[in-house]
Amino acid sequence: MEIDSLKLKKLRNYLNDEIGIYVEDDKLKSIYERKIKKLLEKFDYDNFNKFFKDLLLRKNSLLKQELINVFTVNETYFFREKHQFDTLINYILPELDKIRPLSEVISILCAPVSTGEELYSIAILLMEEGKLIKKRDFLLLGIDIDSNVISKAKEGIYSARSVQKLPPEIIKKYFIEKNGKYMVRDFLKKAVNFKVVNILDRYAMKRLGMFDVIFSRNMLIYFDEKSKREALAIFYSILKDEGYLFLGHAERIPNDIKLFKSLKIGESFVYKKVSDS
Ligand SMILES: C[S@@+](CC[C@H](N)C(=O)[O-])C[C@H]1O[C@@H](n2cnc3c(N)ncnc32)[C@H](O)[C@@H]1O
């Protein structure tokens, strides 16, 4: 089926409203040719209006999920921007450990987590540090809107490229190598949790609970301004007082948003929640 640019823009705008990602006009045609066309064939659509109507009426949740999966960019790897994890382990968690009662779980959210490397990296570094996890409980949760990447995160099998920034001794301790693939060892898998969630779905986000630290790296760059502001407001609402937000190196909180204070801690810039009380 051929689709004109007006229809493609309609589809782009619908997805932009739903999930925040904004695809520029000049990229639409190629995404259609490479991916959406096949998806429409798979679901037996030969009429755009029928397909779009079904989408709006939420007639087929699998179709919607697969369409979303087509639009996401999932690049990630272990120890990406490691200095941010070092800031977390060496400064932020020791500080939170002092101010939170020992009976309170310290919760860390990776939103989005893609195929899981970011959350596993945090778990590995917490285990390497050793003292904090002996002392108290941590909850590590990773969420993403793309159901394919969450399945891969749960599976925990990675390519050599994905683990290339990890020192050999860490690979040996936390992975089983088989036929050029790296399988996360069971004890590490048990330390993390993954879930499909749309960050812009404020009710689903609220249901996750409150967090001490949120990592949201390399997603907001794909969002339009309105969705980015919405996501930041949601992160604010689920961060505990004294909580911290980490963004990707190309992402900033607009100056007029006064919900977070920018700080340099260790080698990284982080955002601390400004308490609303
Ligand atoms: C480039 S990856 C970033 C992964 C990881 N945080 C990192 O920096 O390595 C961006 C991820 O954002 C996810 N994403 C995009 N829009 C989302 C939304 N509305 N809710 C949840 N995840 C979303 C995509 O599915 C994709 O896996």
PDBQT file of the ligand as one rigid body, heavy atoms in Angstrom, charges set to zero:
ROOT
HETATM    1  C1  LIG A 301      18.351   5.496  23.059  1.00  0.00    +0.000 C 
HETATM    2  S1  LIG A 301      17.425   4.529  24.173  1.00  0.00    +0.000 S 
HETATM    3  C2  LIG A 301      18.177   4.993  25.693  1.00  0.00    +0.000 C 
HETATM    4  C3  LIG A 301      18.542   3.808  26.555  1.00  0.00    +0.000 C 
HETATM    5  C4  LIG A 301      19.393   4.111  27.785  1.00  0.00    +0.000 C 
HETATM    6  N1  LIG A 301      18.697   4.983  28.702  1.00  0.00    +0.000 N 
HETATM    7  C5  LIG A 301      20.726   4.699  27.406  1.00  0.00    +0.000 C 
HETATM    8  O1  LIG A 301      20.906   5.930  27.525  1.00  0.00    +0.000 OA
HETATM    9  O2  LIG A 301      21.624   3.968  26.985  1.00  0.00    +0.000 OA
HETATM   10  C6  LIG A 301      15.861   5.373  24.180  1.00  0.00    +0.000 C 
HETATM   11  C7  LIG A 301      14.707   4.510  24.672  1.00  0.00    +0.000 C 
HETATM   12  O3  LIG A 301      13.582   5.352  24.981  1.00  0.00    +0.000 OA
HETATM   13  C8  LIG A 301      12.423   4.561  24.844  1.00  0.00    +0.000 C 
HETATM   14  N2  LIG A 301      11.232   5.416  24.832  1.00  0.00    +0.000 N 
HETATM   15  C9  LIG A 301      10.873   6.334  23.915  1.00  0.00    +0.000 A 
HETATM   16  N3  LIG A 301       9.688   6.908  24.236  1.00  0.00    +0.000 NA
HETATM   17  C10 LIG A 301       9.293   6.350  25.415  1.00  0.00    +0.000 A 
HETATM   18  C11 LIG A 301       8.160   6.514  26.259  1.00  0.00    +0.000 A 
HETATM   19  N4  LIG A 301       7.182   7.385  25.977  1.00  0.00    +0.000 N 
HETATM   20  N5  LIG A 301       8.069   5.752  27.369  1.00  0.00    +0.000 NA
HETATM   21  C12 LIG A 301       9.053   4.844  27.680  1.00  0.00    +0.000 A 
HETATM   22  N6  LIG A 301      10.141   4.640  26.904  1.00  0.00    +0.000 NA
HETATM   23  C13 LIG A 301      10.270   5.387  25.790  1.00  0.00    +0.000 A 
HETATM   24  C14 LIG A 301      12.691   3.820  23.538  1.00  0.00    +0.000 C 
HETATM   25  O4  LIG A 301      11.884   2.679  23.395  1.00  0.00    +0.000 OA
HETATM   26  C15 LIG A 301      14.191   3.514  23.659  1.00  0.00    +0.000 C 
HETATM   27  O5  LIG A 301      14.417   2.189  24.099  1.00  0.00    +0.000 OA
ENDROOT
TORSDOF 0
